[in-house]
Amino acid sequence: MRICLIALLVFFGTEVAAAERLPAPPPEILDSLSAAPREPLAPELRELAAALARAPADHAAAVALARAYYRHATAEGDLRFIGYARNALEPWWALANPPAEVRLMRVNLRQYVHAFDAALVDLDELLKREPEHVEALALRSNIHVVRADYRAARADCARVVPLVNRLMGASCELSIDALTGKARQSYDRLRALLARSRNATAAERVWVLARLAETAERLGNAATAEQHFRQALSFNPRDQYLLAGLADLLLDQGRPAEVIPLLRERTDAEHLLLRLVLAEKALGAAKFDAHRALVAQAFDAARRGGFAVHEGDESRFALHVLRDPQRALTLALANWSLQRESRDARAVLEAAHAMKDPGAAKPVIDWMRVNDILDIRLERLVEDLRGGR
């Protein structure tokens, strides 16, 4: 669930002042992003745009174009293409009962900018009409996981299992088990199942390898996690999520020099540029000041435009680059109110530790206790926070 803020500089300019407060995003953030493409498009996108121009009332053509824009946004981290996708669906966007394909595309776009409540309303309605819609079930399960509603996520996974192949059905359930007290058993079962799934597609392998990498990292097995990340990247070297995960692991291992060649060609995506900045800071690299300024401008532009949807990374920037723990804690807690994954928990714990404020971390510590969360990194942070280290 990531969003590129660097692209927002295109909308709001590069001369932006630092925000004094943390305003809430607009009710329908995607309305503010709607725009016609301003740059040359790939041939596939031009053809799809031309098809929609010839038949503007054809919702299938609109969805095809929106889906292509969405794929580009998720691959490259370019928020503008989320706006273009939203614009393609304009005639149907506000309908209470749009065609199912439009509704599903609307879900994808809303969850991308973390408008989870609106996305869930659409998913609930879609699944009332099509109870065995696999993509809708998977999307809803994923949103429930992000929001730490693991019971609801399991219920959707149980409905997915008979509709997909064994690997994907089991990985849906095992990935939740890995979060909630059964990390070691889940890791072993999922790894064995992947080894036996010789007909798995590249996309399926990437998804499972990412889950294995995450679980291994939570268990404290950094070398194994790195192996899984690199294996997954061999299938898709530009995957933003995998690159960010591997970069984080390398930074945690004190290997910033390896982050720079990994990310120096991906300064278009703000969350990857942030990790490059962290590596450059550790090494005293020549481009650190320029890249730091670009990340700061992107976050300020997002705040100015009301696109405060990725406070977790902004909190990390405030704490480790700007050395502003109070702002980091405010951002981390705002982010925690919206989504609750390990990286979100870590942002709160690190900022609370920097502020010497254990009480601020209580929501995260309660989440860990209630859900039997096993994450070596988080446990160490809690110990440091309680011990004042």
C-alpha positions as CSV (number, residue, x, y, z in Angstrom):
1,M,0.0,0.0,0.0
2,R,2.4,2.7,-1.1
3,I,2.1,6.0,-2.8
4,C,4.6,8.2,-4.6
5,L,4.8,11.7,-3.2
6,I,7.6,12.9,-5.5
7,A,5.0,13.0,-8.3
8,L,2.9,15.5,-6.3
9,L,5.6,18.1,-6.9
10,V,4.1,18.1,-10.5
11,F,0.8,19.2,-9.1
12,F,1.8,21.6,-6.4
13,G,5.2,22.9,-7.5
14,T,8.6,22.6,-5.7
15,E,8.4,25.8,-3.6
16,V,6.3,24.7,-0.7
17,A,6.5,25.6,3.0
18,A,6.8,23.1,5.8
19,A,3.5,22.2,7.3
20,E,2.7,23.6,10.8
21,R,0.1,21.0,11.5
22,L,-1.2,17.7,10.2
23,P,-4.5,18.4,8.4
24,A,-6.8,15.5,7.5
25,P,-6.9,14.4,3.9
26,P,-10.0,15.5,1.9
27,P,-13.0,13.2,1.9
28,E,-12.4,11.9,-1.6
29,I,-8.7,12.3,-2.2
30,L,-8.9,10.9,-5.7
31,D,-11.0,13.8,-6.8
32,S,-8.0,16.1,-6.3
33,L,-5.8,13.8,-8.3
34,S,-8.0,13.7,-11.4
35,A,-6.1,15.1,-14.4
36,A,-5.4,14.4,-18.1
37,P,-2.0,12.9,-18.7
38,R,0.7,15.5,-19.2
39,E,3.5,13.4,-20.6
40,P,4.1,11.1,-23.5
41,L,2.4,7.7,-22.9
42,A,3.6,4.2,-23.8
43,P,2.0,2.8,-27.0
44,E,-0.3,0.5,-25.0
45,L,-1.7,3.4,-23.0
46,R,-2.1,5.6,-26.1
47,E,-4.1,2.9,-27.8
48,L,-6.3,2.3,-24.8
49,A,-6.9,6.1,-24.4
50,A,-7.8,6.4,-28.0
51,A,-10.3,3.5,-27.7
52,L,-12.0,5.3,-24.8
53,A,-12.0,8.5,-26.7
54,R,-13.9,6.8,-29.6
55,A,-16.4,5.3,-27.2
56,P,-16.6,7.4,-24.0
57,A,-19.7,5.6,-22.8
58,D,-18.0,2.2,-22.9
59,H,-17.2,1.3,-19.3
60,A,-15.2,-1.7,-20.4
61,A,-12.8,0.6,-22.4
62,A,-12.6,2.9,-19.4
63,V,-11.8,0.1,-17.0
64,A,-9.1,-1.3,-19.4
65,L,-7.4,2.1,-19.5
66,A,-7.8,2.7,-15.8
67,R,-6.3,-0.8,-15.1
68,A,-3.3,0.0,-17.3
69,Y,-2.7,3.3,-15.6
70,Y,-3.0,1.5,-12.2
71,R,-0.5,-1.1,-13.2
72,H,2.0,1.6,-14.2
73,A,1.4,3.5,-10.9
74,T,2.0,0.3,-8.8
75,A,5.1,-0.6,-10.8
76,E,6.7,2.8,-10.9
77,G,5.3,4.5,-7.8
78,D,3.9,7.4,-9.8
79,L,0.8,8.9,-8.1
80,R,-0.1,10.8,-11.2
81,F,-1.3,7.6,-12.9
82,I,-3.7,7.0,-10.1
83,G,-5.2,10.3,-10.9
84,Y,-5.3,9.4,-14.6
85,A,-7.1,6.1,-13.8
86,R,-9.6,8.0,-11.6
87,N,-10.3,10.4,-14.5
88,A,-10.9,7.5,-16.9
89,L,-13.7,6.3,-14.7
90,E,-15.3,9.8,-14.3
91,P,-18.7,9.1,-15.8
92,W,-19.3,6.2,-13.4
93,W,-17.2,7.3,-10.4
94,A,-19.9,8.7,-8.1
95,L,-22.6,6.1,-9.0
96,A,-24.0,4.1,-6.1
97,N,-24.3,1.0,-8.3
98,P,-21.7,1.2,-11.0
99,P,-20.8,-1.8,-13.2
100,A,-18.9,-4.5,-11.2
101,E,-15.7,-3.9,-13.1
102,V,-15.8,-0.2,-12.4
103,R,-16.6,-0.8,-8.7
104,L,-13.6,-3.2,-8.4
105,M,-11.3,-0.7,-10.1
106,R,-12.6,2.0,-7.8
107,V,-11.6,-0.2,-4.8
108,N,-8.1,-0.6,-6.2
109,L,-7.7,3.1,-6.5
110,R,-9.1,3.9,-3.1
111,Q,-7.1,1.4,-1.3
112,Y,-3.9,2.7,-3.0
113,V,-4.4,6.0,-1.3
114,H,-5.5,4.3,1.9
115,A,-9.2,5.3,1.7
116,F,-9.9,1.9,3.3
117,D,-13.4,2.6,4.6
118,A,-14.7,3.6,1.2
119,A,-13.0,0.6,-0.4
120,L,-14.6,-1.8,2.1
121,V,-18.0,-0.4,1.4
122,D,-17.5,-1.2,-2.3
123,L,-16.1,-4.6,-1.6
124,D,-19.0,-5.5,0.7
125,E,-21.5,-4.6,-2.0
126,L,-19.6,-6.4,-4.7
127,L,-19.4,-9.6,-2.6
128,K,-23.1,-9.5,-1.8
129,R,-23.7,-9.8,-5.6
130,E,-20.8,-12.1,-6.4
131,P,-19.8,-14.1,-3.3
132,E,-17.1,-16.0,-5.0
133,H,-15.3,-13.0,-6.6
134,V,-11.7,-14.0,-5.8
135,E,-10.0,-10.7,-6.4
136,A,-12.6,-8.9,-4.2
137,L,-12.1,-11.4,-1.4
138,A,-8.3,-11.1,-1.6
139,L,-8.5,-7.3,-1.6
140,R,-10.8,-7.3,1.4
141,S,-8.6,-9.8,3.2
142,N,-5.5,-7.6,2.6
143,I,-7.2,-4.5,3.8
144,H,-8.3,-6.3,7.0
145,V,-4.7,-7.4,7.5
146,V,-3.4,-3.9,7.1
147,R,-6.0,-2.7,9.7
148,A,-5.1,-5.6,12.0
149,D,-8.6,-7.1,11.8
150,Y,-7.2,-10.6,11.5
151,R,-10.4,-12.5,12.3
152,A,-12.1,-10.8,9.3
153,A,-9.0,-11.4,7.1
154,R,-9.1,-15.1,8.0
155,A,-12.8,-15.4,7.1
156,D,-12.1,-14.0,3.7
157,C,-9.1,-16.3,3.2
158,A,-11.3,-19.3,4.1
159,R,-13.6,-18.3,1.2
160,V,-10.7,-17.9,-1.1
161,V,-9.1,-21.3,-0.5
162,P,-11.6,-23.4,-2.5
163,L,-11.5,-20.9,-5.4
164,V,-7.7,-20.8,-6.1
165,N,-4.8,-23.2,-6.4
166,R,-3.3,-24.8,-3.3
167,L,-0.3,-22.5,-3.1
168,M,-2.2,-19.3,-3.1
169,G,-5.0,-20.6,-0.9
170,A,-2.6,-21.8,1.8
171,S,-0.4,-18.7,1.5
172,C,-3.4,-16.5,2.2
173,E,-4.1,-18.3,5.5
174,L,-0.4,-19.0,6.4
175,S,0.6,-15.3,6.0
176,I,-2.0,-14.4,8.6
177,D,-0.8,-17.2,10.9
178,A,2.7,-15.9,10.5
179,L,1.6,-12.5,11.9
180,T,-0.4,-13.9,14.9
181,G,1.7,-16.3,16.9
182,K,2.6,-19.0,14.4
183,A,5.5,-17.5,12.5
184,R,7.9,-20.4,12.6
185,Q,5.4,-23.1,11.7
186,S,3.9,-20.9,9.0
187,Y,7.2,-20.1,7.5
188,D,8.2,-23.8,7.3
189,R,4.9,-24.9,5.8
190,L,4.8,-22.1,3.2
191,R,8.4,-22.7,2.1
192,A,7.8,-26.4,1.7
193,L,4.7,-25.8,-0.2
194,L,6.4,-23.4,-2.6
195,A,9.2,-25.9,-3.2
196,R,6.5,-28.4,-4.3
197,S,4.6,-26.0,-6.5
198,R,6.6,-26.4,-9.7
199,N,3.8,-25.0,-11.9
200,A,3.5,-21.7,-9.9
201,T,3.6,-18.6,-12.0
202,A,6.2,-15.9,-11.6
203,A,3.7,-13.6,-10.0
204,E,2.7,-16.3,-7.5
205,R,6.3,-17.0,-6.6
206,V,7.0,-13.3,-6.1
207,W,4.0,-13.0,-3.7
208,V,5.0,-16.1,-1.7
209,L,8.7,-15.2,-1.6
210,A,7.8,-11.7,-0.3
211,R,5.7,-13.3,2.5
212,L,8.6,-15.7,3.3
213,A,11.1,-12.8,3.4
214,E,8.9,-10.8,5.8
215,T,8.4,-13.7,8.1
216,A,12.1,-14.6,8.2
217,E,12.9,-11.0,9.0
218,R,10.4,-11.0,11.9
219,L,12.0,-14.2,13.2
220,G,15.4,-12.5,13.1
221,N,16.8,-14.6,10.2
222,A,18.2,-11.7,8.2
223,A,20.3,-13.8,5.8
224,T,17.4,-16.0,4.9
225,A,15.1,-13.0,4.4
226,E,17.7,-11.4,2.1
227,Q,17.9,-14.6,0.1
228,H,14.1,-14.6,-0.4
229,F,14.0,-10.9,-1.4
230,R,16.8,-11.4,-4.0
231,Q,15.1,-14.5,-5.4
232,A,11.8,-12.6,-5.7
233,L,13.6,-9.7,-7.4
234,S,15.1,-12.1,-10.0
235,F,11.5,-12.4,-11.3
236,N,10.7,-8.7,-11.1
237,P,13.7,-6.5,-10.6
238,R,11.7,-3.2,-10.5
239,D,9.2,-4.3,-7.9
240,Q,8.9,-1.3,-5.5
241,Y,7.8,-3.3,-2.5
242,L,10.7,-5.8,-2.8
243,L,13.3,-3.1,-3.4
244,A,12.1,-1.2,-0.3
245,G,12.1,-4.4,1.8
246,L,15.6,-5.4,0.8
247,A,16.9,-1.8,1.3
248,D,15.4,-1.8,4.8
249,L,17.0,-5.1,5.6
250,L,20.4,-3.9,4.3
251,L,20.1,-0.7,6.3
252,D,19.3,-2.6,9.5
253,Q,22.3,-4.8,8.8
254,G,24.6,-1.7,8.6
255,R,25.2,-2.2,4.9
256,P,24.2,1.2,3.4
257,A,26.8,1.0,0.6
258,E,24.8,-1.8,-0.9
259,V,21.6,0.2,-0.9
260,I,22.9,2.9,-3.2
261,P,23.5,0.7,-6.3
262,L,20.2,-1.0,-5.5
263,L,18.1,2.3,-5.6
264,R,20.1,5.0,-7.3
265,E,18.1,4.5,-10.6
266,R,14.7,4.6,-8.7
267,T,14.6,8.2,-7.4
268,D,11.2,8.6,-9.0
269,A,9.5,6.8,-6.1
270,E,9.6,8.7,-2.9
271,H,9.7,5.7,-0.5
272,L,12.7,4.3,-2.4
273,L,14.4,7.7,-2.5
274,L,13.9,8.0,1.3
275,R,15.8,4.7,1.7
276,L,18.5,6.0,-0.6
277,V,18.7,9.2,1.5
278,L,19.1,7.1,4.7
279,A,22.0,5.2,3.1
280,E,23.6,8.4,1.8
281,K,23.4,9.9,5.2
282,A,25.1,7.0,6.8
283,L,27.9,7.2,4.2
284,G,28.2,11.0,4.0
285,A,27.5,10.7,0.2
286,A,27.8,13.7,-2.0
287,K,24.1,13.6,-3.2
288,F,22.7,13.4,0.3
289,D,21.7,17.1,0.6
290,A,20.1,17.2,-2.8
291,H,18.1,14.0,-2.3
292,R,17.1,15.0,1.3
293,A,15.7,18.3,-0.1
294,L,13.7,16.5,-2.7
295,V,12.2,14.1,-0.2
296,A,11.3,17.0,2.1
297,Q,9.7,18.9,-0.7
298,A,7.7,15.9,-1.7
299,F,6.3,15.4,1.9
300,D,5.6,19.1,2.2
301,A,3.8,19.1,-1.2
302,A,1.7,16.1,-0.1
303,R,0.8,17.8,3.2
304,R,-0.1,21.0,1.3
305,G,-2.4,19.1,-1.0
306,G,-4.0,17.0,1.7
307,F,-2.4,13.8,0.6
308,A,-1.3,12.7,4.1
309,V,-1.6,9.1,3.4
310,H,1.9,7.8,4.1
311,E,2.9,9.2,7.5
312,G,4.9,6.1,8.3
313,D,7.7,7.0,5.9
314,E,7.4,10.7,6.7
315,S,7.8,9.8,10.4
316,R,11.0,7.9,9.5
317,F,12.3,10.9,7.6
318,A,11.5,13.3,10.5
319,L,13.2,11.1,13.0
320,H,16.3,9.8,11.2
321,V,17.0,12.7,8.8
322,L,15.5,15.8,10.3
323,R,16.1,14.7,13.9
324,D,12.6,15.9,14.9
325,P,11.3,13.2,17.3
326,Q,8.2,15.1,18.3
327,R,7.0,15.4,14.7
328,A,8.0,11.8,14.0
329,L,5.9,10.6,16.9
330,T,2.9,12.7,15.8
331,L,3.1,11.3,12.3
332,A,3.7,7.7,13.4
333,L,0.6,7.8,15.6
334,A,-1.5,9.3,12.8
335,N,-0.3,6.5,10.6
336,W,-1.0,3.9,13.2
337,S,-4.6,5.1,13.4
338,L,-5.0,4.1,9.8
339,Q,-2.9,1.0,9.3
340,R,-1.2,-1.4,11.6
341,E,1.6,-3.5,10.1
342,S,5.0,-4.2,11.5
343,R,6.7,-1.2,9.8
344,D,3.9,1.0,11.2
345,A,4.5,-0.4,14.7
346,R,8.2,0.2,14.3
347,A,7.7,3.9,13.4
348,V,5.7,4.4,16.6
349,L,8.2,2.5,18.8
350,E,11.3,4.3,17.4
351,A,9.7,7.7,17.8
352,A,8.4,7.0,21.3
353,H,11.9,5.8,22.3
354,A,13.4,9.0,20.9
355,M,10.9,11.0,22.9
356,K,11.5,8.9,26.0
357,D,7.7,8.4,26.1
358,P,6.8,4.8,26.7
359,G,3.1,5.7,27.1
360,A,2.9,6.9,23.5
361,A,3.7,3.3,22.4
362,K,0.9,1.7,24.4
363,P,-1.3,1.1,21.3
364,V,1.4,-0.8,19.6
365,I,2.4,-2.8,22.7
366,D,-1.2,-3.7,23.2
367,W,-1.5,-4.8,19.6
368,M,1.5,-7.0,20.0
369,R,0.2,-8.6,23.2
370,V,-3.4,-9.1,22.1
371,N,-2.5,-10.6,18.7
372,D,0.6,-12.6,19.9
373,I,2.8,-10.7,17.4
374,L,6.2,-12.3,17.0
375,D,8.7,-9.8,15.6
376,I,12.2,-9.8,17.0
377,R,12.8,-6.2,15.9
378,L,9.7,-4.9,17.6
379,E,10.4,-6.9,20.8
380,R,13.9,-5.4,21.0
381,L,12.5,-1.9,20.6
382,V,9.9,-2.5,23.3
383,E,12.7,-3.8,25.6
384,D,14.8,-0.7,24.9
385,L,11.8,1.6,25.4
386,R,10.9,0.0,28.8
387,G,14.5,-0.1,29.9
388,G,15.3,3.4,28.8
389,R,18.1,2.2,26.5
